[in-house]
């Protein structure tokens, strides 16, 4: 049985989602798991969840003769990859980092550099509601304690529509708030 199939069956069988499998040249087999997404749910993977999957996978991989030097089970973290439509649906309204497979080229129409491939902005549904877009401003971030003039005109917002097959990579942007967690209503 193929590695992907063994891992997928084991992880899903335990009630988790398989986010990523990473196998390095040094023999490390890294498996990233998460809870299946339920709208309104804010469940996080715990150390106990990782231990449970680790024990089961060690057994399953041994039975099928898969060789590895070290097995590592982890949660997706604050910069989790976005790969599937359900990932994008789950994180609508969140700040993401996006890298295109090819530069913007002529479709940039002078709005941004034609060679640009990387963007950071808010993930949204496009105007049709069927696709995706990222919305951003090229305005520099405000530094803590910096005064902002009420007369200042904000930089314009840009939007880029994209299809998943145009992406090299998309991840949640790692934003850390050291003042504590806030609900989306407070943010």
C-alpha positions in Angstrom: 0.0 0.0 0.0 1.3 3.5 -0.8 2.4 5.8 2.0 -0.3 8.5 1.2 -3.0 5.9 1.4 -1.8 4.3 4.7 -1.5 7.7 6.4 -4.8 9.0 5.0 -6.7 5.9 6.1 -5.2 6.0 9.6 -5.6 9.7 10.2 -9.2 9.9 8.8 -10.1 6.6 10.6 -9.1 8.3 13.9 -11.4 11.3 13.1 -8.9 13.9 11.9 -8.1 15.6 8.6 -4.8 15.0 6.9 -3.3 18.4 6.0 0.2 17.5 4.8 2.7 14.7 4.4 6.4 15.7 4.2 9.2 13.2 3.8 12.8 14.5 4.0 16.0 12.9 2.7 17.2 12.4 6.3 14.4 9.9 7.0 12.0 12.3 8.8 8.3 11.6 8.1 6.3 14.6 9.1 2.5 14.3 9.2 0.3 17.4 9.8 -3.2 16.8 11.1 -6.2 19.0 12.0 -9.8 18.5 13.1 -12.3 18.4 10.2 -13.7 21.9 9.8 -17.2 22.6 11.1 -18.5 26.2 10.6 -18.4 27.9 14.0 -16.0 25.4 15.5 -12.7 26.6 16.9 -11.2 23.2 18.0 -7.4 22.9 18.1 -5.1 19.9 17.9 -3.5 19.0 21.2 -0.4 17.0 22.2 -2.7 14.1 23.1 -4.2 14.1 19.6 -0.7 14.0 18.1 0.3 11.1 20.4 -2.8 9.2 19.5 -2.1 9.5 15.8 1.6 8.8 16.3 0.9 5.5 18.1 -1.5 4.3 15.5 0.7 5.3 12.5 3.8 3.6 14.0 1.8 0.4 14.0 0.3 0.9 10.5 3.6 1.9 8.9 5.4 -1.1 10.5 2.8 -3.6 9.3 3.1 -2.2 5.7 6.9 -2.1 5.9 7.3 1.6 5.4 10.8 2.7 6.4 11.6 6.0 8.1 14.0 7.2 10.8 11.7 9.5 12.7 8.0 10.1 12.7 6.7 13.6 13.7 3.0 14.4 14.0 2.0 18.1 14.3 -0.8 20.6 14.0 -0.9 23.0 11.0 0.2 26.0 13.1 -0.4 29.7 12.6 1.0 29.6 9.0 -1.0 26.6 7.9 -1.1 25.8 4.2 -4.3 26.3 2.2 -4.6 23.8 -0.6 -8.2 22.8 -1.1 -11.4 24.7 -1.6 -12.6 23.8 1.9 -9.4 25.4 3.3 -10.2 28.7 1.5 -13.8 28.5 2.6 -12.8 28.0 6.2 -10.5 31.0 6.2 -12.5 33.7 4.3 -11.8 37.1 5.9 -8.3 36.0 7.2 -4.9 37.5 6.2 -3.1 35.1 3.8 0.2 35.0 2.0 -0.2 33.9 -1.6 2.4 33.0 -4.3 1.4 32.5 -7.9 3.0 30.0 -10.2 3.7 32.6 -12.8 4.2 36.4 -12.6 1.2 38.7 -13.2 2.5 39.8 -16.6 0.2 41.9 -18.8 -2.8 41.1 -16.6 -1.3 43.5 -14.0 -2.3 46.3 -16.3 0.1 48.7 -14.6 -1.6 48.3 -11.2 1.2 46.3 -9.8 4.6 45.1 -11.1 4.2 42.7 -14.0 6.9 40.4 -12.4 5.0 40.2 -9.0 4.1 36.8 -7.8 3.8 37.2 -4.0 0.9 38.9 -2.2 -0.4 39.4 1.4 -4.0 40.4 1.9 -7.4 39.4 3.0 -9.0 36.3 1.5 -12.4 36.9 0.0 -14.9 35.4 -2.4 -14.9 37.1 -5.8 -17.9 39.1 -7.1 -19.5 36.0 -8.6 -19.2 34.1 -5.3 -17.8 31.1 -7.2 -14.1 32.0 -7.1 -11.5 33.6 -4.8 -9.7 36.9 -4.5 -7.1 38.5 -2.3 -7.6 42.2 -1.3 -4.6 44.3 -0.1 -3.3 47.8 0.2 0.2 48.9 -0.5 0.1 51.4 2.4 2.9 50.9 5.0 1.8 49.4 8.3 1.2 51.9 11.2 3.8 51.6 13.9 2.7 51.4 17.5 2.2 54.8 19.0 2.4 56.5 15.6 -0.1 59.4 15.1 -2.3 59.3 12.0 -3.6 62.5 10.4 -7.3 62.5 10.0 -6.7 64.3 6.7 -4.6 61.5 5.3 -6.1 59.8 2.3 -5.8 56.0 2.6 -4.0 54.1 -0.2 -6.3 52.4 -2.6 -7.3 48.7 -2.2 -6.2 46.2 -4.9 -7.9 42.9 -5.6 -6.6 39.9 -7.4 -8.9 37.1 -8.5 -7.3 33.7 -8.7 -8.0 30.0 -9.3 -6.4 27.3 -7.1 -4.5 25.9 -10.1 -2.7 29.2 -10.5 -1.2 29.0 -7.0 2.3 27.8 -6.1 1.5 28.2 -2.4 -1.1 29.8 -0.1 -0.8 30.0 3.7 -2.4 31.8 6.6 -0.2 34.8 7.3 1.4 34.3 10.8 -0.1 37.2 12.8 0.7 37.0 16.5 -1.2 39.1 19.1 0.7 39.0 22.4 -2.2 40.7 24.2 -4.4 37.6 24.1 -6.9 36.0 21.9 -9.8 38.0 20.6 -13.0 36.8 19.1 -13.7 37.8 15.5 -16.3 40.2 16.8 -13.7 42.1 18.8 -11.1 42.2 16.0 
